[in-house]
Amino acid sequence: MIALTPTPPYYAVIFTSFRTEGDNGYTAMAEAMDELAKQQPGYLGIESVRKELGITVSYWQSLEDIKKWKQNVDHLAAQQLGRAKWYEHYKVRICKVERDYGV
């Protein structure tokens, strides 16, 4: 589903990854993090796809909201597990959305 975002400007966090073999608890944690993110101030939505390469884009009202999400205790634990168990490689990019359009 395409996230319903407000009129720009707002911010996008783009998380691109290659997973390790097996689930190893990943699916349950991903679902928990999705629910937790929805409760955070400034959260605007998420879009995610995965084949071999996974791309998840979360949308936020401000850079401060992104910083607070990154520092959330439960999210920090998930990040540690991700580095240790779930991701062979990943990259995070943070962008300011200045325009959006579509049908």
matplotlib code that plots the C-alpha trace (Angstrom):
import matplotlib.pyplot as plt

x = [0.0, 1.2, 1.5, -0.9, 1.5, 0.7, 1.7, 5.5, 7.9, 8.4, 11.1, 11.7, 14.0, 15.0, 16.3, 17.7, 18.9, 20.0, 18.8, 20.6, 19.1, 16.1, 13.6, 15.4, 12.6, 12.7, 9.1, 7.8, 10.2, 9.4, 5.7, 6.3, 8.5, 5.8, 3.2, 5.6, 6.6, 2.9, 2.7, 5.7, 5.2, 5.7, 5.2, 3.4, 3.5, 5.5, 6.0, 8.0, 8.9, 11.2, 12.5, 16.2, 16.7, 14.4, 13.4, 11.5, 10.6, 9.2, 7.9, 8.3, 7.2, 10.7, 14.3, 13.8, 11.0, 13.4, 16.1, 13.7, 12.6, 16.2, 16.8, 13.7, 14.8, 12.9, 14.0, 17.6, 17.3, 15.8, 18.7, 21.3, 19.6, 19.4, 23.2, 23.9, 21.3, 19.2, 21.1, 24.1, 24.2, 22.1, 22.1, 20.0, 19.3, 17.4, 15.9, 13.7, 10.6, 10.0, 7.4, 5.2, 2.5, 0.6, -2.8]
y = [0.0, 3.5, 5.7, 8.6, 11.4, 15.1, 18.0, 18.4, 19.1, 16.0, 13.4, 9.9, 7.2, 4.7, 1.4, -0.9, -4.4, -7.9, -10.5, -13.5, -17.0, -18.0, -16.0, -16.2, -14.2, -11.4, -11.5, -11.1, -8.3, -6.5, -6.6, -5.4, -2.5, -1.6, -1.3, 0.6, 3.1, 3.9, 5.0, 7.5, 11.2, 12.5, 9.1, 9.5, 6.0, 3.3, 1.4, -1.8, -4.4, -7.4, -9.9, -10.5, -6.8, -5.2, -1.6, 0.0, 3.7, 5.3, 8.9, 11.4, 14.9, 16.1, 15.1, 15.3, 12.7, 10.4, 10.9, 10.0, 6.9, 5.8, 6.2, 4.3, 1.5, -1.3, 0.0, 0.0, -3.6, -4.5, -2.7, -4.7, -8.0, -6.8, -6.3, -9.6, -11.9, -10.6, -8.4, -9.2, -5.6, -2.6, 1.2, 3.9, 7.2, 10.1, 12.6, 15.7, 15.3, 18.6, 17.5, 14.5, 13.8, 10.8, 9.4]
z = [0.0, -0.7, 2.4, 2.7, 3.4, 4.0, 1.8, 1.8, 3.3, 5.4, 5.7, 4.4, 5.9, 3.3, 4.6, 2.0, 3.0, 2.0, 4.6, 6.0, 5.4, 7.5, 9.5, 12.9, 14.5, 11.9, 10.9, 14.5, 15.2, 11.9, 12.8, 16.3, 15.1, 12.5, 15.3, 17.6, 14.9, 14.3, 18.0, 17.7, 17.4, 13.9, 12.2, 8.9, 7.2, 5.7, 2.4, 2.2, -0.4, -0.3, -2.8, -2.7, -2.0, 0.7, 0.6, 3.4, 3.4, 6.5, 6.5, 9.4, 10.1, 11.3, 11.7, 15.4, 15.2, 13.2, 15.8, 18.6, 16.8, 16.2, 20.0, 21.1, 23.5, 21.8, 18.3, 19.5, 20.5, 17.1, 15.4, 17.4, 16.5, 12.8, 12.7, 14.6, 12.9, 10.1, 7.7, 5.5, 4.3, 4.8, 4.2, 5.7, 3.9, 5.2, 2.8, 2.8, 0.6, -1.1, -3.7, -4.2, -6.7, -8.2, -9.0]

ax = plt.figure().add_subplot(projection="3d")
ax.plot(x, y, z, "-o")
ax.set_aspect("equal")
plt.show()
